């Protein structure tokens, strides 16, 4: 289904009353408390429930994913939960006598409901935390490698590099006086990305989290675990889950200078390989994947710009300074992609 709402202003009808009515229609008893959570692609709310723990309601951006793609993600996360991996699956509910489902619809909006998971961002400066994260990412990938996605896309040069470049060019997003240097930097960067893929050789693709940065991991310390869930990491928001190389779920946890990232990667891989084999030649892809993410991010902002939430949150986007910085960033990435890979 495709929700018949204005794609440029997709959430104008998503009022507090609509959110509460949707939850009530799904069999929950909201108590009127709503807390907007940090999300731009979708709209996500914590909803208070009478005599029960709050839940998280996620209202999907119309037109971004098909029903089949959303349900495929839900099935993967449920598979992880069934394997006792701390991912947070959608709850099944029923509206209007329909069979229970994890993807629901109300007033032209598609939404899902999740249990609330407490926790904080993990401390990535601690070796034991990184090893713990690596073990669970290894378990996620062991399940992810057991079957492919059939509907959701693959993270590759075409989808995260060529397509974003073409979108930005087709929609005249770059100032005229910066177009030539930006285009030259992008073309050189994509050539460097392809060289990285050539060096890495044939890469195994598997189902990934896809956006595994610290903000999508909720950490519960052992001393705080009572009543809040199992200690350690809890992985949330698989909205960007897709097929791709394993290292995609590792590199976004790295930070600092090269020496620091090498140490962090060694700690992560030490835990990862308790449950899944890591192909070190994928390390050729770390800076390539970072480059693709940078290109994709610019196109994502441009494609969402008529959503009123975006100019308010990203006022610097589209300025001459923004594109000048992107040109410099791409030139830096070109140099980094020709350096030897990180640890391995």
Secondary structure per residue as TSV (DSSP state, phi and psi in degrees):
chain	resnum	aa	ss	phi	psi
A	1	X	-	360.0	151.4
A	2	X	-	-123.5	122.7
A	3	X	-	-68.7	129.2
A	4	X	-	-81.0	68.8
A	5	X	S	-124.7	166.7
A	6	X	-	-68.3	115.5
A	7	X	T	-65.0	-24.3
A	8	X	T	-79.8	-28.1
A	9	X	S	-130.8	73.0
A	10	X	T	-76.1	-16.0
A	11	X	T	-119.1	19.8
A	12	X	T	-61.8	-30.2
A	13	X	T	-90.1	1.0
A	14	X	-	-88.6	74.9
A	15	X	-	-84.7	164.7
A	16	X	H	-54.3	-37.7
A	17	X	H	-64.2	-40.2
A	18	X	H	-63.2	-42.8
A	19	X	H	-62.2	-48.2
A	20	X	H	-64.6	-39.4
A	21	X	H	-64.6	-38.4
A	22	X	H	-63.1	-44.9
A	23	X	H	-65.3	-40.4
A	24	X	H	-66.3	-39.3
A	25	X	H	-63.2	-28.2
A	26	X	T	-85.9	5.1
A	27	X	T	97.5	4.2
A	28	X	-	-92.1	164.2
A	29	X	-	-120.6	80.7
A	30	X	E	-65.5	143.6
A	31	X	E	-99.7	8.4
A	32	X	E	98.1	-10.6
A	33	X	E	-83.1	126.1
A	34	X	E	-130.4	134.2
A	35	X	E	-130.5	114.2
A	36	X	E	-71.5	130.6
A	37	X	-	-101.7	160.9
A	38	X	S	-71.2	102.1
A	39	X	-	-157.8	135.7
A	40	X	S	-112.4	-37.7
A	41	X	S	-66.2	-46.0
A	42	X	S	-114.3	-176.7
A	43	X	E	-119.0	126.6
A	44	X	E	-127.7	132.1
A	45	X	E	-131.7	141.9
A	46	X	E	-88.7	127.8
A	47	X	E	-118.7	123.5
A	48	X	E	-69.8	140.6
A	49	X	E	-122.3	135.3
A	50	X	T	-61.1	127.6
A	51	X	T	56.8	30.1
A	52	X	E	-157.3	168.5
A	53	X	E	-68.0	149.2
A	54	X	E	-59.7	159.9
A	55	X	E	-123.0	166.7
A	56	X	E	-107.9	123.6
A	57	X	E	-108.0	124.1
A	58	X	E	-113.7	117.3
A	59	X	E	-101.9	118.3
A	60	X	-	-77.7	142.7
A	61	X	-	-62.9	123.8
A	62	X	T	-58.6	135.7
A	63	X	T	84.5	-7.3
A	64	X	T	-77.4	-54.2
A	65	X	S	-116.3	146.6
A	66	X	-	-74.2	164.0
A	67	X	H	-55.7	-42.5
A	68	X	H	-62.2	-39.3
A	69	X	H	-68.0	-39.8
A	70	X	H	-65.8	-44.5
A	71	X	H	-66.3	-31.3
A	72	X	H	-66.2	-41.2
A	73	X	H	-62.6	-46.2
A	74	X	H	-57.7	-40.9
A	75	X	H	-65.0	-39.3
A	76	X	H	-63.9	-46.8
A	77	X	H	-65.4	-37.4
A	78	X	H	-65.3	-37.5
A	79	X	H	-61.0	-40.3
A	80	X	H	-64.3	-45.8
A	81	X	H	-62.1	-39.4
A	82	X	H	-64.0	-26.5
A	83	X	T	-88.0	12.3
A	84	X	T	62.8	33.6
A	85	X	-	-96.8	132.7
A	86	X	-	-75.4	65.5
A	87	X	B	-103.6	155.9
A	88	X	-	-107.8	104.1
A	89	X	-	-83.8	160.0
A	90	X	B	-70.9	148.4
A	91	X	-	-84.8	147.1
A	92	X	-	-85.4	139.4
A	93	X	B	-150.1	169.8
A	94	X	-	-131.4	138.5
A	95	X	S	-122.4	130.0
A	96	X	T	61.3	34.4
A	97	X	T	78.7	4.1
A	98	X	-	-71.9	158.2
A	99	X	-	-59.4	148.8
A	100	X	-	-55.7	140.8
A	101	X	B	-152.0	160.3
A	102	X	S	-91.9	-16.6
A	103	X	S	-111.9	118.8
A	104	X	E	-119.2	165.7
A	105	X	E	-138.5	140.0
A	106	X	E	-154.0	127.5
A	107	X	T	48.6	47.3
A	108	X	T	72.4	5.2
A	109	X	E	-107.8	135.8
A	110	X	E	-92.5	140.1
A	111	X	E	-151.1	162.4
A	112	X	E	-135.9	158.4
A	113	X	E	-121.1	134.9
A	114	X	E	-126.4	150.1
A	115	X	E	-66.0	145.1
A	116	X	-	-73.9	135.6
A	117	X	-	-119.5	122.2
A	118	X	-	-78.7	179.8
A	119	X	-	129.0	176.5
A	120	X	B	-129.3	173.8
A	121	X	-	-66.0	143.1
A	122	X	-	-69.7	150.9
A	123	X	-	-85.3	99.4
A	124	X	T	-79.7	1.3
A	125	X	T	-92.4	7.5
A	126	X	-	-112.6	125.5
A	127	X	H	-60.5	-40.0
A	128	X	H	-66.4	-32.7
A	129	X	H	-66.5	-44.4
A	130	X	H	-63.4	-40.6
A	131	X	H	-65.9	-39.8
A	132	X	H	-62.3	-46.0
A	133	X	H	-59.6	-44.5
A	134	X	H	-59.0	-39.5
A	135	X	H	-61.4	-43.9
A	136	X	H	-75.0	-33.5
A	137	X	H	-65.0	-38.7
A	138	X	H	-58.8	-40.5
A	139	X	H	-67.8	-40.5
A	140	X	H	-58.7	-44.0
A	141	X	H	-71.7	-31.0
A	142	X	H	-62.2	-39.8
A	143	X	H	-72.9	-42.1
A	144	X	H	-61.0	-30.0
A	145	X	T	-81.4	-7.2
A	146	X	T	-76.2	-18.7
A	147	X	S	-162.5	151.6
A	148	X	-	-90.1	161.3
A	149	X	-	-71.4	140.6
A	150	X	S	-103.2	-20.2
A	151	X	S	-115.4	-44.5
A	152	X	S	-70.0	151.1
A	153	X	-	-79.4	178.8
A	154	X	B	-108.4	139.4
A	155	X	-	-81.1	112.1
A	156	X	S	-152.6	-176.0
A	157	X	H	-62.1	-37.1
A	158	X	I	-68.9	-49.4
A	159	X	I	-75.4	-33.6
A	160	X	I	-108.0	-0.4
A	161	X	I	-127.0	-63.4
A	162	X	I	-66.7	-47.6
A	163	X	H	-61.9	-45.8
A	164	X	H	-60.5	-41.9
A	165	X	H	-58.2	-47.3
A	166	X	H	-65.3	-36.2
A	167	X	H	-63.7	-48.2
A	168	X	H	-62.3	-38.0
A	169	X	H	-70.1	-43.4
A	170	X	H	-64.9	-27.5
A	171	X	T	-104.5	15.2
A	172	X	T	51.3	48.0
A	173	X	-	-82.3	-21.5
A	174	X	S	-97.5	133.9
A	175	X	-	-55.6	144.5
A	176	X	H	-57.8	-38.0
A	177	X	H	-75.9	-11.0
A	178	X	H	-110.6	-2.4
A	179	X	H	-62.3	-47.3
A	180	X	H	-62.5	-49.4
A	181	X	H	-66.7	-34.0
A	182	X	H	-65.7	-46.3
A	183	X	H	-61.8	-41.5
A	184	X	H	-63.5	-42.5
A	185	X	H	-64.7	-41.5
A	186	X	H	-64.4	-45.0
A	187	X	H	-64.1	-40.8
A	188	X	H	-65.7	-38.4
A	189	X	H	-65.9	-41.8
A	190	X	H	-67.3	-35.3
A	191	X	H	-62.3	-40.7
A	192	X	H	-67.1	-37.7
A	193	X	H	-59.9	-44.8
A	194	X	H	-63.5	-37.1
A	195	X	H	-62.8	-39.1
A	196	X	H	-61.9	-43.6
A	197	X	H	-63.6	-38.6
A	198	X	H	-63.3	-41.8
A	199	X	H	-65.2	-37.2
A	200	X	H	-70.5	-25.5
A	201	X	-	79.6	-161.0
A	202	X	S	-68.4	122.4
A	203	X	-	-107.9	133.0
A	204	X	-	-74.4	131.0
A	205	X	-	-100.9	141.2
A	206	X	E	-147.9	169.1
A	207	X	E	-71.1	127.6
A	208	X	-	-116.6	164.6
A	209	X	-	-63.2	-49.1
A	210	X	S	95.7	-27.6
A	211	X	-	-139.8	53.0
A	212	X	-	-87.4	67.2
A	213	X	S	-100.7	172.6
A	214	X	G	-60.3	-27.6
A	215	X	G	-69.5	-17.4
A	216	X	G	-103.5	16.1
A	217	X	E	-124.1	121.6
A	218	X	E	-100.5	125.0
A	219	X	E	-107.1	130.9
A	220	X	E	-115.2	119.1
A	221	X	-	-70.2	146.9
A	222	X	G	-53.2	-39.7
A	223	X	G	-71.3	-14.5
A	224	X	G	-106.7	8.3
A	225	X	-	-74.1	-27.4
A	226	X	T	-58.7	122.7
A	227	X	T	78.1	-2.8
A	228	X	T	-117.0	-5.8
A	229	X	-	117.2	178.9
A	230	X	S	-66.4	146.1
A	231	X	S	-67.5	157.8
A	232	X	E	101.9	-160.4
A	233	X	E	-82.0	148.0
A	234	X	E	-130.0	121.9
A	235	X	E	-93.7	127.2
A	236	X	-	-125.6	167.7
A	237	X	-	57.5	75.1
A	238	X	-	-89.8	24.3
A	239	X	T	-60.5	-29.9
A	240	X	T	-96.8	13.6
A	241	X	-	-60.8	137.5
A	242	X	-	-163.1	177.8
A	243	X	E	-77.1	143.8
A	244	X	E	177.5	180.0
A	245	X	-	-76.1	149.2
A	246	X	T	-56.5	-36.8
A	247	X	T	-63.9	-17.3
A	248	X	H	-57.5	-35.5
A	249	X	H	-86.7	3.1
A	250	X	H	-108.9	-41.4
A	251	X	H	-68.0	-28.3
A	252	X	T	-71.9	-9.7
A	253	X	T	-88.8	-2.2
A	254	X	-	-93.8	142.5
A	255	X	-	-153.4	160.4
A	256	X	S	96.2	-163.5
A	257	X	S	-79.5	178.9
A	258	X	H	-59.0	-43.2
A	259	X	H	-63.1	-41.8
A	260	X	H	-64.2	-43.0
A	261	X	H	-65.7	-35.3
A	262	X	H	-63.1	-43.1
A	263	X	H	-65.0	-43.4
A	264	X	H	-62.1	-44.2
A	265	X	H	-62.8	-40.0
A	266	X	H	-60.8	-40.6
A	267	X	H	-66.5	-43.2
A	268	X	H	-63.4	-47.8
A	269	X	H	-66.3	-32.2
A	270	X	H	-58.8	-40.0
A	271	X	H	-76.9	-40.1
A	272	X	H	-55.7	-44.3
A	273	X	T	-76.5	-0.4
A	274	X	T	-67.7	-22.6
A	275	X	T	-129.1	-19.2
A	276	X	S	-151.2	147.5
A	277	X	-	-78.7	134.7
A	278	X	-	-106.7	123.9
A	279	X	-	-83.1	109.1
A	280	X	G	-64.3	-21.0
A	281	X	G	-66.6	-16.6
A	282	X	G	-66.0	-15.9
A	283	X	G	-63.8	-21.2
A	284	X	G	-59.9	-19.2
A	285	X	G	-93.4	-7.0
A	286	X	H	-57.5	-55.5
A	287	X	H	-72.1	-27.9
A	288	X	H	-64.5	-44.9
A	289	X	H	-67.2	-35.5
A	290	X	H	-62.9	-41.1
A	291	X	H	-63.3	-45.1
A	292	X	H	-61.7	-38.9
A	293	X	H	-64.2	-38.2
A	294	X	H	-63.2	-43.0
A	295	X	H	-65.6	-44.5
A	296	X	H	-61.7	-38.4
A	297	X	H	-63.0	-44.0
A	298	X	H	-61.9	-42.5
A	299	X	H	-68.4	-35.0
A	300	X	H	-62.6	-46.0
A	301	X	H	-61.3	-43.0
A	302	X	H	-64.0	-41.7
A	303	X	H	-68.7	-23.2
A	304	X	T	-103.3	6.1
A	305	X	T	-63.4	-26.3
A	306	X	T	-85.1	-3.7
A	307	X	S	-74.8	119.3
A	308	X	H	-56.5	-22.0
A	309	X	H	-67.6	-25.7
A	310	X	H	-78.2	-49.1
A	311	X	H	-58.0	-33.6
A	312	X	H	-69.2	-37.0
A	313	X	H	-88.2	-27.8
A	314	X	-	-128.6	60.5
A	315	X	T	-64.3	-19.8
A	316	X	T	-81.2	-11.7
A	317	X	T	-66.7	139.3
A	318	X	T	87.3	-7.4
A	319	X	S	-74.3	162.6
A	320	X	H	-59.3	-38.9
A	321	X	H	-62.9	-39.1
A	322	X	H	-58.5	-48.9
A	323	X	H	-72.2	-31.9
A	324	X	H	-61.6	-42.6
A	325	X	H	-65.1	-36.6
A	326	X	H	-67.1	-37.6
A	327	X	H	-62.5	-46.2
A	328	X	H	-62.5	-40.6
A	329	X	H	-61.8	-44.5
A	330	X	H	-65.4	-39.1
A	331	X	H	-63.6	-37.7
A	332	X	H	-65.0	-40.1
A	333	X	H	-65.4	-37.1
A	334	X	H	-58.6	-44.2
A	335	X	H	-65.7	-42.3
A	336	X	H	-65.6	-34.6
A	337	X	H	-69.3	-17.9
A	338	X	T	-96.0	1.8
A	339	X	S	-85.3	160.7
A	340	X	-	-59.2	150.4
A	341	X	-	-70.0	169.5
A	342	X	S	-62.1	179.7
A	343	X	-	-31.3	137.1
A	344	X	-	145.0	360.0
